[in-house]
Amino acid sequence: MDNLSFKNLYDVQQLLKRFGTYVHLGKRLWDIELMSIEVRKLYDDKMIDKNTFINAQLVLKSEHRKEENKDKKEKDR
């Protein structure tokens, strides 16, 4: 798997689907956390290269922050 670039969570989901991994836990934040674990496993098992791993993790961290901020705003209401 050569140096793929990711723009959003959907792109990371498509990467995981290529390896037969489908994530749906019912809460977006949990999905993002599990996807991060699964991407790490793919990298550790040398199924994806370092750049693909880094790009996917950057998207996941960004999405995770967005979800945390959204949850915080909802709690502050």
Kinemage of the C-alpha trace (Angstrom):
@kinemage 1
@onewidth
@group {chain A} dominant
@subgroup {mainchain}
@vectorlist {calphas} color= white
{ca met a 1} P 0.000 0.000 0.000
{ca asp a 2} L 1.835 3.076 -1.227
{ca asn a 3} L 1.683 6.499 0.384
{ca leu a 4} L -2.023 7.264 0.339
{ca ser a 5} L -3.303 10.661 1.350
{ca phe a 6} L -6.454 11.183 3.368
{ca lys a 7} L -8.720 14.207 3.525
{ca asn a 8} L -11.482 12.987 5.827
{ca leu a 9} L -12.782 10.149 7.969
{ca tyr a 10} L -14.447 8.499 4.986
{ca asp a 11} L -11.043 8.066 3.315
{ca val a 12} L -9.702 6.294 6.419
{ca gln a 13} L -12.800 4.076 6.501
{ca gln a 14} L -12.124 3.098 2.886
{ca leu a 15} L -8.541 2.168 3.771
{ca leu a 16} L -9.750 -0.087 6.582
{ca lys a 17} L -12.395 -1.662 4.325
{ca arg a 18} L -9.617 -2.707 1.916
{ca phe a 19} L -8.370 -4.923 4.735
{ca gly a 20} L -11.822 -6.199 5.692
{ca thr a 21} L -12.226 -3.956 8.739
{ca tyr a 22} L -15.583 -2.280 9.273
{ca val a 23} L -16.022 -0.086 12.338
{ca his a 24} L -19.391 0.946 13.726
{ca leu a 25} L -19.769 1.090 17.485
{ca gly a 26} L -22.680 3.512 17.513
{ca lys a 27} L -20.815 6.587 18.740
{ca arg a 28} L -18.594 8.530 16.335
{ca leu a 29} L -15.915 9.235 18.944
{ca trp a 30} L -15.600 5.529 19.749
{ca asp a 31} L -15.462 4.691 16.041
{ca ile a 32} L -12.573 7.118 15.569
{ca glu a 33} L -10.678 5.649 18.528
{ca leu a 34} L -11.109 2.089 17.258
{ca met a 35} L -10.090 3.129 13.734
{ca ser a 36} L -6.910 4.582 15.186
{ca ile a 37} L -6.130 1.262 16.871
{ca glu a 38} L -6.831 -0.647 13.654
{ca val a 39} L -4.649 1.672 11.551
{ca arg a 40} L -1.830 1.209 14.099
{ca lys a 41} L -2.189 -2.585 13.767
{ca leu a 42} L -1.959 -2.353 9.974
{ca tyr a 43} L 1.202 -0.302 10.284
{ca asp a 44} L 2.750 -2.557 12.940
{ca asp a 45} L 2.023 -5.573 10.723
{ca lys a 46} L 3.660 -3.766 7.762
{ca met a 47} L 0.418 -3.767 5.769
{ca ile a 48} L 0.656 0.006 5.189
{ca asp a 49} L 3.676 2.268 4.861
{ca lys a 50} L 4.733 4.984 7.299
{ca asn a 51} L 3.350 7.907 5.273
{ca thr a 52} L -0.043 6.226 4.904
{ca phe a 53} L -0.071 5.569 8.656
{ca ile a 54} L 0.850 9.173 9.503
{ca asn a 55} L -1.700 10.661 7.088
{ca ala a 56} L -4.481 8.430 8.407
{ca gln a 57} L -3.590 9.230 12.035
{ca leu a 58} L -3.583 12.980 11.328
{ca val a 59} L -7.123 12.765 9.969
{ca leu a 60} L -8.245 10.622 12.897
{ca lys a 61} L -6.745 13.007 15.470
{ca ser a 62} L -8.378 15.983 13.777
{ca glu a 63} L -11.766 14.239 13.680
{ca his a 64} L -11.344 13.164 17.313
{ca arg a 65} L -10.737 16.780 18.366
{ca lys a 66} L -13.818 17.929 16.427
{ca glu a 67} L -15.975 15.330 18.163
{ca glu a 68} L -14.607 16.215 21.599
{ca asn a 69} L -15.306 19.905 20.985
{ca lys a 70} L -18.812 19.092 19.761
{ca asp a 71} L -19.483 16.976 22.861
{ca lys a 72} L -18.139 19.732 25.106
{ca lys a 73} L -20.367 22.352 23.477
{ca glu a 74} L -23.412 20.100 23.921
{ca lys a 75} L -22.606 19.631 27.606
{ca asp a 76} L -22.165 23.388 28.106
{ca arg a 77} L -25.707 24.091 26.895
